[in-house]
Amino acid sequence: MILDSVRLELVTDHRFEIDMETNYAFGVECAGEIFSKKIGKSNVENVGLICLDSTNRIINYACVAIGSIESVKVSIAEIFKIALLSNSSQIIIAHNHPSGVLEITEADISLTKKIGTIAKIFDIKLIDSLIVNSKEEVLSIRENFFMEEA
């Protein structure tokens, strides 16, 4: 019997520029700016991921899910596949609300808790889960729902 020997690798899809003086994310404002630029103006729900190292240096960004005008189905496996291949020690996730209304739903809370729980298993810190809209407004689920540290 012959088996295939395989490996996974992360491939850069494309590059984009963010008007920031540093490549370190020091809070909701920095991450919110990236998420607003990448998914904030979309007319359907998107989920984005920022991977960071232990010094808060941004490693990369990925759009991990694209949904409909009202919802998005998120693959938790996809989030952690990218985070692990990026050698991340921290992540920030975000999704947009095409309606422009920044309200935290039960689904948002449930998904954030699930991602936080799984992040702990991989020894990855979930810094925050954000909601963005087309007006470049940002809502932190951690700050507004008082999430435990992941």
Summary of the structure (lengths in Angstrom):
residues: 150
radius of gyration: 15.4
end to end distance: 44.0
largest distance: 58.1
contacts: 433
relative contact order: 0.18
helix: 29%
strand: 24%
